[in-house]
């Protein structure tokens, strides 16, 4: 099975949805961006969120979207402290720089040198030597980003090729937890915020991606149990491909993950 992490901004309505579900079922695991980690600390201190365990993303993309930036040294110090003091924090991702794979490598190396086992990120569209660099410098779990917004016809073969290149390491899919992707690529873990799309946009994946006239508000949040349970069902499905199937995919792939993402 693929471990699916529920990405959350820790807003009051998202926390209420997680608490409501966890009161009846085993709480899901979550991903929290460093950009929102202070809010996460606040709701956790008040016991206003329920979760199994969690991982921390650097928040670099969230900051980049509004023209802000995450400080590398500050993030590294905080990640190191949290990994030491919080047993529910499973792992952290490196800080990366959108569109700059060389600087992202420097960031990863800095975090490793500082004693933080940050999961490195390979972005689709980066050159093949970016994969080689990670394989030469890191032996643990890796992650693949840059797939959000790409069509399945582009991202599935690109991500499959990248996972095959990293095999047999565990690979995390950043921002992608669709059934079509996970049915075809054996990711160890994945995260997505789509579980809350029904609340935000009225689009319900649990009902075939229908856009229904149902949208919640801060004061009257929707019951999104159906969306949470859909992602749990995806999580419980067997991993897609064996080593032999991945090797076959690798042998049959035309071009590199970089080539395909740019196509």
Secondary structure in CASP SS format (residue, H / E / C, confidence):
PFRMAT SS
TARGET T0000
AUTHOR 0000-0000-0000
METHOD secondary structure of the structure
MODEL  1
X C 1.00
X C 1.00
X E 1.00
X E 1.00
X E 1.00
X E 1.00
X E 1.00
X E 1.00
X C 1.00
X C 1.00
X C 1.00
X H 1.00
X H 1.00
X H 1.00
X H 1.00
X H 1.00
X H 1.00
X H 1.00
X H 1.00
X H 1.00
X H 1.00
X H 1.00
X C 1.00
X C 1.00
X C 1.00
X C 1.00
X C 1.00
X C 1.00
X C 1.00
X E 1.00
X E 1.00
X E 1.00
X E 1.00
X H 1.00
X H 1.00
X H 1.00
X H 1.00
X H 1.00
X H 1.00
X H 1.00
X H 1.00
X H 1.00
X H 1.00
X H 1.00
X H 1.00
X C 1.00
X C 1.00
X C 1.00
X C 1.00
X C 1.00
X C 1.00
X C 1.00
X C 1.00
X E 1.00
X E 1.00
X E 1.00
X E 1.00
X C 1.00
X C 1.00
X H 1.00
X H 1.00
X H 1.00
X H 1.00
X H 1.00
X H 1.00
X C 1.00
X C 1.00
X C 1.00
X C 1.00
X C 1.00
X C 1.00
X H 1.00
X H 1.00
X H 1.00
X H 1.00
X H 1.00
X H 1.00
X H 1.00
X H 1.00
X H 1.00
X H 1.00
X H 1.00
X H 1.00
X H 1.00
X H 1.00
X C 1.00
X C 1.00
X C 1.00
X E 1.00
X E 1.00
X E 1.00
X E 1.00
X E 1.00
X C 1.00
X C 1.00
X C 1.00
X C 1.00
X C 1.00
X C 1.00
X C 1.00
X H 1.00
X H 1.00
X H 1.00
X H 1.00
X H 1.00
X H 1.00
X H 1.00
X H 1.00
X H 1.00
X H 1.00
X H 1.00
X H 1.00
X H 1.00
X C 1.00
X C 1.00
X C 1.00
X C 1.00
X C 1.00
X E 1.00
X E 1.00
X E 1.00
X E 1.00
X E 1.00
X C 1.00
X C 1.00
X C 1.00
X C 1.00
X H 1.00
X H 1.00
X H 1.00
X H 1.00
X H 1.00
X H 1.00
X H 1.00
X H 1.00
X H 1.00
X H 1.00
X C 1.00
X C 1.00
X C 1.00
X C 1.00
X E 1.00
X E 1.00
X E 1.00
X E 1.00
X C 1.00
X C 1.00
X C 1.00
X C 1.00
X C 1.00
X C 1.00
X H 1.00
X H 1.00
X H 1.00
X H 1.00
X H 1.00
X H 1.00
X H 1.00
X H 1.00
X H 1.00
X H 1.00
X H 1.00
X H 1.00
X H 1.00
X H 1.00
X H 1.00
X C 1.00
X C 1.00
X C 1.00
X C 1.00
X E 1.00
X E 1.00
X E 1.00
X C 1.00
X C 1.00
X C 1.00
X C 1.00
X C 1.00
X H 1.00
X H 1.00
X H 1.00
X H 1.00
X H 1.00
X H 1.00
X C 1.00
X C 1.00
X C 1.00
X C 1.00
X E 1.00
X E 1.00
X E 1.00
X E 1.00
X C 1.00
X H 1.00
X H 1.00
X H 1.00
X H 1.00
X H 1.00
X H 1.00
X H 1.00
X H 1.00
X C 1.00
X E 1.00
X E 1.00
X H 1.00
X H 1.00
X H 1.00
X C 1.00
X C 1.00
X E 1.00
X E 1.00
X C 1.00
X C 1.00
X C 1.00
X C 1.00
X C 1.00
X C 1.00
X C 1.00
X C 1.00
X C 1.00
X C 1.00
X C 1.00
X C 1.00
X C 1.00
X H 1.00
X H 1.00
X H 1.00
X H 1.00
X H 1.00
X H 1.00
X H 1.00
X H 1.00
X H 1.00
X H 1.00
X H 1.00
X H 1.00
X C 1.00
X C 1.00
X C 1.00
X C 1.00
X C 1.00
X C 1.00
X H 1.00
X H 1.00
X H 1.00
X H 1.00
X H 1.00
X H 1.00
X H 1.00
X H 1.00
X H 1.00
X H 1.00
X C 1.00
X C 1.00
X C 1.00
X C 1.00
X H 1.00
X H 1.00
X H 1.00
X H 1.00
X H 1.00
X H 1.00
X C 1.00
END
